[in-house]
């Protein structure tokens, strides 16, 4: 009689136990515990080394795609446990795949601190300061914006009185130098944008001269005040503290009007020259600050109206020699690129990207660290040095878009060689973009937010199902002589129910500044429908014993 699949799996696991240098022994419960602390090896060999686990996974889950097999083939799974009886496992480090199987990924998220909105209303988005100040600003449904110190996780100030409805979006202006005024812009459901400037009081200046911390060129009176405000505060897992009001620290400098409906997103360009907003009215407005810095004079340079439904998100890309480029997306399921190609103020749609079948909620441009890591190896059609774009959608997918050097032949659609359908209708400058990858599909409900780390190149996602998912891109090998380097995205961490039963509206990477840190390490920040903003530390796991505290 031929051996059963399970008997064959157990035989392979016994052989594997005798050959492989794994630190943990196998148990007698089906396959037991396997620790895969392996560098990448070719897939066919990798399958042989963990053949017992693969046989068991296939017998329980079927031959279709599952996270277990995907993680094994790229070597990112550190622990697989198969139990004879169901076991209650810690939700923050496991994902349940069947009644008897669980997975431990190589990264674990742990709650570091909570910022609580005292009005218990929805919080929309939290944005770290890009100018090396240890600050993060949050837009809330109670018509205010809140600024928190990342040094001790306490509330620094509240911006209120500028809007009559929910503050939906917020953005910091990039500073050209440390003497530039510190500026925030808020976008509201009242269809207006507010420009807020921090008041650098005269009393800050003596502190600036006396502080030895000023050897760091990023410090000025504003940052010193943050440090001094928080130095006597008691660190807490939940912070609810209001001490500052509008008028004490922030000037509500100017209101920008133009939209006919709720503003959904605001964003400064990387140079700080342009400010963009998008709205439920299907339009995108681009503003330019004129005059001297801080004069509070703005003019409208473009009103873009090609979208056929609400515009949900916008994202700027740095100047590539042809001017700064703006990407937009929304309810019409499409992504559009806009550029003032000739520098004459004529903003045009230069590309339309279509692959999603649901609302596109988030866009992220590839950071420099990822470009330098992978794109130097490209030999095929994908254009070198051009940041890729990542998009997240209500269709539960995260797509990665790449610019190709030349459009495909006229008798063949642009998505012909892509592994998922995509199209791109070229604009005036004939840019051609294609979907070059799709991240593993983990979310079961719409994905609202993604964040691409400027330090590690890793990606975070979050959305309606409350999950936080962490992804990493890996090199696999060359497809063929002269071909592209093959890359693959894999899941390296999952945290379920991060805000209890509530949706996660936004997630972002953020530098860590507590306990004397200087922003070199990273944490994740989530913003939820429960009104909470949460800080999460990311820990690399190496063994089941470490994961279980043993």
Phi, psi and omega per residue, in radians:
X1 nan 2.373 -3.105
X2 -1.217 2.505 3.125
X3 -1.137 2.563 3.099
X4 -1.283 2.805 3.102
X5 -0.991 -0.654 -3.121
X6 -1.219 -0.704 3.109
X7 -1.101 -0.721 3.111
X8 -1.117 -0.686 3.118
X9 -1.116 -0.735 3.135
X10 -1.142 -0.661 3.097
X11 -1.085 -0.799 3.137
X12 -1.111 -0.651 -3.130
X13 -1.178 -0.618 3.095
X14 -1.145 -0.740 3.100
X15 -1.109 -0.691 3.139
X16 -1.139 -0.700 3.123
X17 -1.028 -0.698 -3.096
X18 -1.266 -0.497 -3.023
X19 -1.706 -0.668 -2.943
X20 -1.516 2.503 -3.109
X21 -1.491 0.926 -3.124
X22 -1.471 2.452 -3.060
X23 -1.319 -0.344 -3.094
X24 -1.849 2.366 3.117
X25 -1.291 2.772 3.063
X26 -1.408 2.490 3.055
X27 -1.600 -3.129 -3.140
X28 -1.672 0.056 -3.129
X29 -1.508 1.655 -3.087
X30 0.990 -2.014 -3.104
X31 -1.532 -0.533 3.139
X32 1.595 -2.532 -3.047
X33 -1.962 2.264 3.117
X34 -2.168 2.192 3.074
X35 -1.827 2.103 -3.097
X36 -1.908 1.439 3.088
X37 -1.683 1.095 -2.989
X38 -1.975 2.512 2.924
X39 -1.269 2.945 -3.117
X40 -1.160 2.356 2.985
X41 -2.246 2.795 -3.135
X42 -0.908 2.563 -3.001
X43 -1.033 -0.733 -3.086
X44 -1.108 -0.656 3.095
X45 -1.251 -0.646 -3.127
X46 -1.090 -0.686 3.121
X47 -1.111 -0.681 3.133
X48 -1.114 -0.680 -3.064
X49 -1.249 -0.449 3.113
X50 -2.117 0.615 -3.064
X51 -1.043 -0.630 -3.141
X52 -1.097 -0.745 3.139
X53 -1.151 -0.722 -3.131
X54 -1.132 -0.738 3.128
X55 -1.056 -0.754 -3.131
X56 -1.170 -0.744 -3.139
X57 -1.089 -0.721 -3.132
X58 -1.179 -0.618 -3.126
X59 -1.193 -0.487 -3.112
X60 -1.628 -0.616 -2.974
X61 -1.931 -0.129 -3.120
X62 1.483 3.007 -3.033
X63 -1.385 -0.135 -3.109
X64 -1.240 2.940 -3.095
X65 -0.993 2.411 2.989
X66 -2.558 2.661 -3.093
X67 -1.029 -0.524 -3.133
X68 -1.071 -0.938 -3.102
X69 -1.122 -0.692 -3.137
X70 -1.082 -0.812 -3.107
X71 -1.165 -0.656 3.137
X72 -1.091 -0.776 -3.029
X73 -1.171 -0.401 3.097
X74 -1.864 0.119 2.974
X75 1.246 0.450 -3.080
X76 -1.796 -0.086 -3.128
X77 -1.530 2.322 -3.118
X78 -1.817 -0.253 -3.097
X79 -2.760 2.245 3.021
X80 -2.162 2.243 -3.115
X81 -2.182 2.230 3.079
X82 -2.037 2.193 -2.979
X83 -2.009 2.564 3.078
X84 -1.287 -0.412 3.076
X85 -2.253 2.591 3.085
X86 -1.000 2.463 -3.118
X87 -2.205 2.362 3.052
X88 -1.348 2.038 -3.062
X89 -2.021 2.678 -3.089
X90 -1.109 2.143 -3.020
X91 -1.115 -0.500 -3.038
X92 -1.337 -0.156 3.140
X93 -2.264 0.059 -3.118
X94 -2.244 2.726 2.946
X95 -2.227 2.150 -3.101
X96 -1.381 2.215 -3.104
X97 -1.903 -0.425 3.082
X98 -2.817 -3.103 -3.106
X99 -1.097 -0.470 -3.008
X100 -2.142 0.216 -3.066
X101 -2.339 2.495 3.054
X102 -2.507 2.818 -3.079
X103 -2.263 2.415 2.993
X104 -1.922 2.118 3.124
X105 -1.516 2.959 -2.979
X106 -1.433 -0.094 3.066
X107 -2.219 2.455 -3.135
X108 -2.161 2.391 3.076
X109 -1.785 2.343 3.133
X110 -2.241 2.399 -3.127
X111 -1.156 2.210 -3.122
X112 -1.746 -0.757 -3.126
X113 -2.891 2.812 3.050
X114 -2.168 2.441 2.958
X115 -1.891 2.139 -3.053
X116 -1.833 2.244 3.022
X117 -1.335 2.005 -2.977
X118 -1.112 -0.406 -3.121
X119 -1.467 -0.045 3.104
X120 1.018 0.550 3.071
X121 -1.826 2.978 -3.086
X122 -1.050 2.443 2.969
X123 -1.927 2.406 -2.981
X124 -1.711 -0.886 -2.977
X125 -2.717 2.561 3.086
X126 -2.235 2.298 -3.028
X127 -2.214 2.071 3.087
X128 -1.185 2.603 3.071
X129 -1.179 2.279 -3.087
X130 -1.480 -0.029 -3.006
X131 -1.844 0.475 3.064
X132 1.221 0.321 2.954
X133 -1.542 2.473 -3.132
X134 -1.396 1.161 -3.045
X135 -2.358 2.661 2.996
X136 -2.470 2.395 -3.099
X137 -1.957 2.414 -3.074
X138 -2.144 2.336 3.040
X139 -1.643 2.335 -3.045
X140 -2.260 2.852 -3.127
X141 -1.392 -0.094 3.141
X142 -1.571 0.357 3.061
X143 1.337 0.199 -3.114
X144 -2.114 2.937 2.906
X145 -2.155 2.576 -3.082
X146 -2.201 2.424 3.110
X147 -1.974 2.188 -3.133
X148 -1.967 2.600 3.006
X149 -1.512 2.304 3.095
X150 -1.530 -0.052 3.093
X151 -1.307 -0.630 -3.126
X152 -2.405 0.196 3.086
X153 1.035 0.714 3.090
X154 -2.021 2.790 3.127
X155 -1.303 2.222 3.124
X156 -1.645 -0.805 -3.085
X157 -2.792 2.797 3.113
X158 -2.154 2.258 3.082
X159 -1.758 1.906 -3.084
X160 -2.440 2.817 3.126
X161 1.674 -0.046 -3.080
X162 -1.697 -0.319 -3.058
X163 -2.310 2.660 -3.129
X164 -1.760 -0.113 3.091
X165 -2.409 -3.108 -3.094
X166 -0.876 2.386 3.002
X167 -1.513 1.924 -2.993
X168 -1.564 -0.506 -3.047
X169 -2.556 2.739 -3.114
X170 -2.632 2.586 -3.137
X171 -2.651 2.528 3.028
X172 -1.582 2.549 3.027
X173 -1.460 2.252 3.071
X174 -1.080 2.360 -3.131
X175 -1.603 2.386 3.067
X176 -1.380 -0.550 3.064
X177 -2.704 2.998 -3.012
X178 -1.264 -0.143 3.114
X179 -1.585 -0.172 3.107
X180 -1.121 2.507 3.072
X181 -1.099 2.544 3.137
X182 -1.454 2.115 -2.938
X183 -2.227 2.379 3.008
X184 -2.115 2.542 2.989
X185 -2.100 2.396 3.112
X186 -2.062 2.466 3.062
X187 -2.064 2.344 -2.946
X188 -2.194 2.812 3.001
X189 -1.179 -0.183 3.059
X190 -1.413 0.136 3.063
X191 1.308 0.228 3.123
X192 -2.071 2.786 2.969
X193 -1.959 2.507 3.081
X194 -2.041 2.378 3.064
X195 -1.809 2.153 -3.102
X196 -2.069 2.348 3.110
X197 -2.152 2.339 3.109
X198 -1.298 2.419 -3.125
X199 -1.591 1.908 3.052
X200 -1.404 1.734 -3.054
X201 -1.324 2.777 -3.124
X202 -1.108 -0.519 -3.082
X203 -1.216 -0.242 3.079
X204 -1.250 -0.476 -2.971
X205 -1.133 -0.742 3.079
X206 -1.040 -0.662 3.105
X207 -1.070 -0.669 -3.121
X208 -1.088 -0.678 -3.109
X209 -1.306 -0.548 -3.023
X210 -1.528 -0.344 -2.987
X211 -1.426 2.240 3.072
X212 -1.271 -0.314 -3.136
X213 -1.171 -0.241 -3.069
X214 -1.288 0.033 2.991
X215 -1.078 -0.429 3.012
X216 -1.392 2.063 -3.013
X217 -1.152 -0.225 -3.125
X218 -1.433 -0.146 -3.117
X219 -1.467 2.467 2.885
X220 -2.542 -2.947 -3.075
X221 -1.018 -0.581 -3.111
X222 -1.102 -0.811 -3.107
X223 -1.235 -0.616 3.096
X224 -1.088 -0.687 3.132
X225 -1.096 -0.673 3.089
X226 -1.054 -0.799 -3.134
X227 -1.082 -0.776 -3.084
X228 -1.252 -0.604 3.108
X229 -1.107 -0.645 -3.015
X230 -1.624 -0.104 -2.950
X231 -1.189 -0.466 -3.136
X232 -1.775 0.038 -3.112
X233 -1.281 2.595 3.106
X234 -1.603 2.136 3.137
X235 -1.111 2.435 -3.076
X236 -2.520 2.678 3.059
X237 -1.285 -0.383 3.097
X238 -2.356 2.111 -3.044
X239 -1.969 2.212 3.032
X240 -2.447 1.691 -2.995
X241 -2.591 2.061 3.110
X242 -2.053 2.114 3.129
X243 -2.301 -0.307 -3.019
X244 -2.061 2.435 3.091
X245 -2.100 2.800 3.013
X246 -0.991 2.466 -3.100
X247 1.747 -0.468 3.075
X248 -1.516 -0.639 -3.074
X249 -2.160 -0.494 -3.013
X250 -2.150 2.428 2.985
X251 -1.712 2.220 2.992
X252 -1.428 1.653 -2.868
X253 -1.345 -0.741 -3.015
X254 -2.795 2.645 3.035
X255 -1.919 2.308 3.076
X256 -1.881 2.159 -3.100
X257 -2.086 2.676 3.118
X258 2.933 -0.719 -3.136
X259 -1.191 2.670 3.134
X260 -1.751 -0.052 -3.116
X261 -2.646 -3.067 -3.034
X262 -0.939 2.356 3.004
X263 -1.442 2.315 -3.088
X264 -1.827 -0.457 -3.074
X265 -2.751 2.469 3.031
X266 -2.261 2.587 -3.113
X267 -2.778 2.331 2.981
X268 -1.456 2.554 3.017
X269 -1.238 2.762 -3.107
X270 -0.968 -0.560 3.140
X271 -1.393 -0.263 -3.047
X272 1.410 0.005 -3.098
X273 -1.288 -0.644 -3.056
X274 -2.042 2.618 3.050
X275 -2.210 2.212 -3.103
X276 -2.049 2.623 3.066
X277 -2.456 2.611 3.077
X278 -2.303 2.783 -2.896
X279 -2.583 2.921 3.007
X280 -1.141 -0.302 3.139
X281 -1.365 0.149 3.072
X282 1.336 0.148 -3.070
X283 -1.995 2.818 3.019
X284 -2.166 2.251 3.084
X285 -1.915 2.406 3.058
X286 -2.071 2.217 -3.100
X287 -2.024 2.683 3.051
X288 -2.271 2.314 3.082
X289 -1.422 2.176 -3.105
X290 -1.914 2.856 -3.108
X291 1.425 -2.876 -3.137
X292 -1.327 2.769 3.112
X293 -0.993 2.206 3.103
X294 1.522 0.087 3.125
X295 -1.322 -0.243 3.102
X296 1.084 0.727 3.054
X297 -2.069 2.142 -3.124
X298 -2.199 2.612 2.999
X299 -2.313 2.588 3.092
X300 -1.398 2.169 3.139
X301 -1.822 -0.290 3.123
X302 -2.844 2.519 2.944
X303 -2.199 1.983 -3.003
X304 -1.842 2.171 -2.959
X305 -2.299 0.575 -3.108
X306 -1.462 -0.382 3.120
X307 -1.157 2.591 -3.096
X308 -1.776 0.059 3.112
X309 -2.692 -3.082 -3.123
X310 -0.836 2.406 3.035
X311 -1.715 2.068 -2.995
X312 -1.657 -0.551 -3.014
X313 -2.617 2.656 3.068
X314 -2.401 2.668 3.142
X315 -2.667 2.203 -3.137
X316 -1.525 2.587 2.982
X317 -2.059 2.507 -3.086
X318 -1.060 2.823 3.137
X319 -1.129 2.197 3.123
X320 -1.866 0.347 -3.076
X321 1.743 -0.230 3.105
X322 -2.036 0.284 -3.117
X323 1.705 2.827 3.109
X324 -1.244 2.529 -3.066
X325 -2.034 2.426 3.132
X326 -1.994 2.263 3.027
X327 -1.823 2.499 3.125
X328 -2.412 2.711 -3.138
X329 -2.789 2.893 -3.131
X330 -3.140 -2.531 -3.021
X331 -1.188 -0.342 3.137
X332 -1.454 0.136 3.049
X333 1.222 0.088 -3.079
X334 -1.916 2.834 3.044
X335 -2.092 2.369 -3.137
X336 -2.213 2.495 3.076
X337 -1.886 2.423 -3.101
X338 -2.240 2.438 -3.128
X339 -2.667 2.506 2.950
X340 -1.615 1.427 -2.931
X341 -1.101 -0.647 -3.076
X342 -1.734 0.040 3.124
X343 1.258 0.252 -3.103
X344 -1.749 0.138 3.124
X345 1.521 0.155 3.118
X346 -1.701 1.585 -3.127
X347 -1.365 2.264 -3.088
X348 -2.260 2.668 3.001
X349 -1.359 2.029 -3.062
X350 -1.804 -0.105 3.111
X351 -2.903 2.576 3.022
X352 -2.218 2.174 -3.108
X353 -1.946 2.206 -3.108
X354 -2.330 2.070 3.040
X355 -2.645 -0.545 -3.082
X356 -1.289 2.673 3.105
X357 -2.023 0.317 3.092
X358 -2.644 3.033 -3.129
X359 -0.923 2.321 3.050
X360 -1.578 1.992 -3.023
X361 -1.661 -0.426 -3.011
X362 -2.599 2.557 3.084
X363 -2.324 2.458 3.099
X364 -2.484 2.274 3.045
X365 -1.505 2.564 -3.125
X366 -1.130 2.325 3.101
X367 -1.368 2.867 -3.090
X368 -1.036 -0.633 -3.061
X369 -1.103 -0.633 3.127
X370 -1.280 -0.657 3.113
X371 -1.068 -0.821 -3.102
X372 -1.197 -0.497 -3.096
X373 -1.294 -0.667 -2.987
X374 -1.998 -0.687 -2.908
X375 -1.314 -0.270 3.079
X376 -1.161 -0.305 -3.097
X377 -1.650 -0.066 -3.035
X378 -1.232 2.361 3.127
X379 -2.225 -0.157 -3.079
X380 -1.641 -2.525 -3.047
X381 -1.271 -0.498 -3.052
X382 -1.041 2.270 -3.009
X383 -1.371 2.277 -3.101
X384 -1.233 2.556 2.987
X385 1.359 -0.079 -3.137
X386 -1.686 2.114 -3.133
X387 -1.014 2.437 3.014
X388 -1.391 2.819 3.114
X389 -2.024 2.377 3.074
X390 -1.948 2.398 -3.133
X391 -2.276 2.481 3.135
X392 -2.150 2.524 -2.926
X393 -2.444 2.870 3.013
X394 -1.213 -0.203 3.088
X395 -1.421 0.143 3.049
X396 1.343 0.183 -3.127
X397 -1.932 2.694 2.974
X398 -2.128 2.046 -3.085
X399 -1.864 2.588 3.076
X400 -2.024 2.159 -3.073
X401 -1.874 2.422 3.115
X402 -2.240 2.498 3.053
X403 -1.434 2.347 3.106
X404 -1.809 2.672 -2.997
X405 -1.150 -0.574 -3.118
X406 -2.549 2.625 3.109
X407 -1.159 2.694 3.117
X408 -1.198 2.911 3.101
X409 -0.957 2.611 -3.041
X410 -1.129 -0.382 -3.117
X411 -1.610 0.217 -3.118
X412 -2.452 2.276 -3.131
X413 -1.127 2.720 -3.050
X414 -1.168 -0.367 -3.099
X415 -1.623 0.175 -2.996
X416 -0.946 -0.771 -3.061
X417 -1.673 0.071 3.139
X418 -1.440 2.658 -3.110
X419 -1.526 -0.143 2.942
X420 -2.283 2.618 -3.049
X421 -1.079 2.428 3.035
X422 -2.749 2.643 3.063
X423 -2.417 2.753 3.100
X424 -2.557 2.090 3.075
X425 -1.673 2.055 -3.034
X426 -1.157 2.535 3.091
X427 -1.669 -2.774 -3.046
X428 -1.011 -0.569 -3.104
X429 -1.737 0.145 2.994
X430 1.050 0.694 3.031
X431 -1.303 2.457 3.137
X432 -2.142 2.153 -3.138
X433 -2.193 2.510 3.119
X434 -2.354 2.713 3.000
X435 -1.278 2.038 -3.099
X436 -1.792 -0.229 3.139
X437 -2.845 2.804 3.032
X438 -2.359 2.297 -3.120
X439 -1.316 2.678 3.125
X440 -0.919 2.390 -3.074
X441 -1.543 1.832 -3.104
X442 -1.929 -0.701 -3.086
X443 -1.162 2.511 3.132
X444 -1.844 -0.109 3.111
X445 -2.359 2.976 -3.050
X446 -0.884 2.453 3.116
X447 -1.640 2.090 -3.055
X448 -1.681 -0.432 -2.970
X449 -2.641 2.522 3.018
X450 -2.396 2.704 3.111
X451 -2.523 2.246 -3.091
X452 -1.868 2.011 -3.012
X453 -1.166 2.311 3.056
X454 -1.390 -0.203 -3.117
X455 -1.755 -0.701 -3.049
X456 -1.985 -0.323 -3.048
X457 1.400 0.051 3.103
X458 -1.381 2.800 -3.087
X459 -2.151 2.412 3.029
X460 -1.938 2.551 3.021
X461 -2.388 2.685 3.114
X462 -2.750 2.842 -3.127
X463 -3.088 -2.571 -2.982
X464 -1.190 -0.453 -3.120
X465 -1.460 -0.014 3.095
X466 1.392 -0.034 -3.120
X467 -1.401 2.560 2.880
X468 -1.890 2.221 3.131
X469 -2.138 2.369 -3.137
X470 -1.999 2.259 -3.081
X471 -2.131 2.711 3.052
X472 -2.446 2.502 3.109
X473 -1.666 2.330 -3.083
X474 -2.160 2.560 2.993
X475 -1.404 2.320 3.133
X476 -1.801 -0.788 -3.111
X477 2.694 -3.123 -3.133
X478 -1.568 2.329 -3.122
X479 -1.085 -0.723 -3.124
X480 -2.851 2.924 3.109
X481 -1.040 2.158 -3.122
X482 1.442 0.009 -3.113
X483 -1.640 -3.130 3.134
X484 -1.208 2.672 2.943
X485 -1.229 2.292 -3.136
X486 -1.493 2.287 3.137
X487 -2.171 2.732 3.134
X488 -2.546 2.428 3.061
X489 -1.628 2.388 -3.139
X490 -2.354 2.659 3.102
X491 -1.443 2.248 3.111
X492 -2.096 0.054 3.085
X493 -2.985 2.454 3.080
X494 -2.442 2.354 3.043
X495 -2.259 2.056 -3.117
X496 -1.585 2.682 3.069
X497 0.887 0.873 -3.069
X498 -1.138 -0.469 3.066
X499 -2.134 0.692 -3.113
X500 1.108 -2.330 -3.127
X501 -1.434 0.027 -3.019
X502 -1.588 2.715 3.085
X503 -1.279 2.619 3.008
X504 -1.743 2.017 -3.063
X505 -1.470 -0.427 -3.046
X506 -2.750 2.589 3.035
X507 -2.466 2.536 3.123
X508 -2.668 2.604 2.928
X509 -1.314 2.655 -3.085
X510 -2.699 2.476 3.052
X511 -1.154 2.610 -3.130
X512 -1.748 2.235 -3.034
X513 -2.137 -0.064 -3.099
X514 -1.362 2.834 3.082
X515 0.953 0.698 3.058
X516 1.406 0.038 3.116
X517 -1.222 2.784 -3.053
X518 -2.086 0.488 3.052
X519 1.474 0.072 -3.119
X520 -1.339 -0.631 3.064
X521 -1.390 2.879 -3.124
X522 -2.098 2.561 2.951
X523 -2.240 2.908 3.061
X524 -1.843 2.476 3.102
X525 -2.105 2.179 3.084
X526 -1.997 2.609 -3.128
X527 -2.263 2.229 -2.944
X528 -2.212 2.961 3.085
X529 -1.165 -0.286 3.104
X530 -1.395 0.019 -3.123
X531 1.495 -0.037 -3.087
X532 -1.615 2.537 2.910
X533 -1.984 2.196 -3.048
X534 -2.106 2.450 3.057
X535 -1.828 2.339 -3.077
X536 -2.194 2.316 2.998
X537 -1.559 2.634 -3.140
X538 -2.002 2.126 -3.079
X539 -2.040 2.370 3.060
X540 -1.495 2.186 3.089
X541 -1.665 2.618 3.141
X542 -2.192 -0.275 -3.109
X543 -2.786 2.762 3.069
X544 -1.023 -0.621 -3.140
X545 -1.084 -0.713 3.126
X546 -1.153 -0.730 -3.114
X547 -1.101 -0.682 -3.071
X548 -1.555 -0.029 3.128
X549 1.484 0.124 -3.129
X550 -1.455 nan nan
